[in-house]
Amino acid sequence: MMANDFFESIDKQSQDWLNSLRVHECRELEHWLKERIKYLDSLPFIKKKIEDLELSFRAYNALRSTKLHTVEDIIHFGIANISLIRNIGSKTVIEIKEAIAH
């Protein structure tokens, strides 16, 4: 997900909060985000391929057709957005979340 897509998808209240930030607060937020990204990138499971998640064929094919090939791809896509993928229902969303959590 590109940064512009992310900021366009946030709600009005969050946009107002972001717009109210001062320069030093933006720098602190940027630093925090960079540190968080470094931490996430250091976790071995983030690079895990979806083939290794022991998903059902339905879940695997839906993720693959959306060009989500790793746990990192799924996280960048947004866990909340998984339910928007064609052929994925609530049970499959739960399956994917549980597979990522293990």
Buried (B, 14 or more C-beta within 10 A) or exposed (E): EEEEEEEEEEEEEEEEEEEEEEEEEEEEEEEEEEEEEEEEEEEEBBEBEBEEBEBEEBBBEBBEEBEBEBBBBBBEBEEEEBEEBEEBEEEBBEBBEEBBEE
